[in-house]
Amino acid sequence: MINEAALDIIKSFEGFSGNPYRCPAGYPTVGYGSIYDLHNQRVTMDHEEITEMQAQDLLLRDVAGSLGAVTRLTQPYLEDLNENQKGALTSLVYNIGSGNFRASQIRSLIKRGEINAAGNLFWQWRRAGGRILRGLVRRRARETELYFS
């Protein structure tokens, strides 16, 4: 699992909603930014309301999946990353998805052993739906701060 600082970033920027809503990228979402429900079914705008406890379960499941992607996609340099770096990367993957992370310059730099240089590129992921969003600018700044702390 990731550290509390990274989990706090995810929770604070995703926010909680028991009712389905469309995220800025247009995906139906529930809880703390989950696009799949407790039964691994894609969330729809007709999805039933969930409790904060259920949202917490979804969050922990999705964070574990995001951390798994970070672990898999940063080999053999995973052991060179500290807990804050792993947490910041997990928050990024939680938000942008593992496919986008796989194709990112951040991952490419880590795979070349350029761990510090990778941390300077979080800002590149500040768009949703083709627009720069203030919330994503702030989130990437917090992730970058955690990465280097």
C-alpha positions as CSV (number, residue, x, y, z in Angstrom):
1,M,0.0,0.0,0.0
2,I,1.1,3.6,-0.5
3,N,1.8,6.0,2.3
4,E,-0.8,8.3,3.9
5,A,0.5,11.4,2.2
6,A,-0.1,9.9,-1.3
7,L,-3.5,8.6,-0.2
8,D,-4.4,12.1,1.0
9,I,-3.5,13.6,-2.3
10,I,-5.8,11.1,-4.1
11,K,-8.7,11.6,-1.7
12,S,-8.5,15.4,-1.6
13,F,-8.3,15.9,-5.4
14,E,-10.8,13.2,-6.3
15,G,-13.3,14.2,-3.6
16,F,-16.1,11.9,-2.5
17,S,-19.5,11.5,-4.2
18,G,-21.9,8.7,-3.5
19,N,-23.8,9.5,-6.6
20,P,-22.3,9.0,-10.1
21,Y,-20.9,12.0,-11.8
22,R,-18.9,12.7,-14.9
23,C,-15.2,13.5,-14.3
24,P,-13.6,16.3,-16.3
25,A,-12.5,13.7,-18.9
26,G,-16.2,12.7,-19.3
27,Y,-16.1,9.2,-17.6
28,P,-19.0,8.2,-15.3
29,T,-17.4,8.0,-11.9
30,V,-18.4,7.3,-8.3
31,G,-16.8,7.4,-4.8
32,Y,-13.3,8.8,-5.0
33,G,-12.9,8.7,-8.7
34,S,-13.7,5.0,-9.4
35,I,-14.9,4.1,-12.8
36,Y,-15.7,0.5,-11.8
37,D,-18.1,-0.5,-9.0
38,L,-17.6,-3.1,-6.3
39,H,-18.6,-5.8,-8.8
40,N,-16.0,-4.6,-11.3
41,Q,-18.8,-3.3,-13.6
42,R,-18.3,0.0,-15.4
43,V,-20.0,2.9,-13.6
44,T,-22.9,4.5,-15.5
45,M,-24.8,7.6,-14.8
46,D,-27.6,5.4,-13.7
47,H,-25.5,3.6,-11.1
48,E,-26.9,3.4,-7.6
49,E,-25.7,5.6,-4.8
50,I,-22.8,4.2,-2.7
51,T,-21.8,4.9,0.9
52,E,-18.5,6.5,1.9
53,M,-17.5,3.1,3.3
54,Q,-18.1,1.5,-0.1
55,A,-16.2,4.3,-1.7
56,Q,-13.3,3.7,0.7
57,D,-13.3,0.0,-0.4
58,L,-13.2,1.1,-4.1
59,L,-10.4,3.5,-3.4
60,L,-8.2,0.9,-1.7
61,R,-8.9,-1.6,-4.5
62,D,-8.1,1.0,-7.2
63,V,-5.0,2.3,-5.4
64,A,-3.7,-1.3,-5.1
65,G,-4.2,-1.7,-8.9
66,S,-2.4,1.6,-9.6
67,L,0.5,0.7,-7.3
68,G,0.6,-2.7,-9.1
69,A,1.0,-0.9,-12.4
70,V,3.7,1.4,-11.0
71,T,5.5,-1.7,-9.7
72,R,5.2,-3.6,-13.0
73,L,6.1,-0.7,-15.2
74,T,9.1,0.7,-13.4
75,Q,11.1,-2.5,-13.2
76,P,14.0,-2.9,-12.7
77,Y,14.2,0.5,-11.0
78,L,11.4,0.1,-8.5
79,E,13.9,-0.5,-5.7
80,D,15.5,2.8,-6.5
81,L,12.2,4.7,-5.7
82,N,11.5,5.7,-2.2
83,E,8.0,5.5,-0.6
84,N,7.1,9.1,-1.5
85,Q,8.1,8.6,-5.1
86,K,6.1,5.4,-5.3
87,G,3.1,7.2,-3.7
88,A,3.3,10.2,-6.1
89,L,3.5,7.8,-9.1
90,T,0.6,5.8,-7.8
91,S,-1.5,9.0,-7.5
92,L,-0.6,9.9,-11.0
93,V,-1.5,6.4,-12.4
94,Y,-4.7,6.5,-10.4
95,N,-5.6,9.7,-12.2
96,I,-4.3,9.1,-15.8
97,G,-4.4,5.3,-16.0
98,S,-1.7,2.7,-16.5
99,G,-1.8,2.9,-20.3
100,N,-1.0,6.6,-20.3
101,F,1.7,6.0,-17.7
102,R,3.2,3.2,-19.8
103,A,3.5,5.7,-22.7
104,S,4.7,8.6,-20.6
105,Q,8.1,10.3,-20.5
106,I,8.1,9.9,-16.8
107,R,8.2,6.1,-17.1
108,S,10.8,6.3,-19.9
109,L,13.1,8.3,-17.7
110,I,12.6,6.0,-14.7
111,K,13.4,3.0,-17.0
112,R,16.6,4.7,-17.9
113,G,17.5,5.2,-14.3
114,E,16.9,9.0,-14.4
115,I,14.7,9.0,-11.3
116,N,15.1,12.7,-10.4
117,A,14.5,13.9,-14.0
118,A,11.3,11.9,-14.1
119,G,9.9,13.8,-11.2
120,N,10.2,17.1,-13.1
121,L,7.6,15.9,-15.7
122,F,4.4,15.5,-13.7
123,W,3.2,18.9,-14.9
124,Q,2.8,17.4,-18.4
125,W,-0.4,15.6,-17.2
126,R,-2.5,18.7,-16.4
127,R,-5.1,18.3,-19.2
128,A,-8.5,16.6,-19.3
129,G,-10.7,16.7,-22.3
130,G,-8.0,18.7,-24.1
131,R,-8.1,21.6,-21.6
132,I,-5.6,22.5,-18.8
133,L,-7.5,22.3,-15.6
134,R,-6.5,24.2,-12.5
135,G,-7.3,21.2,-10.2
136,L,-4.9,19.1,-12.2
137,V,-2.2,21.8,-12.1
138,R,-2.5,21.8,-8.3
139,R,-2.6,18.0,-8.1
140,R,0.5,17.6,-10.2
141,A,2.3,20.2,-8.0
142,R,1.4,18.3,-4.9
143,E,2.5,15.0,-6.5
144,T,5.8,16.6,-7.6
145,E,6.3,18.0,-4.1
146,L,5.7,14.5,-2.6
147,Y,8.0,12.9,-5.2
148,F,10.9,15.1,-4.1
149,S,10.3,15.0,-0.3
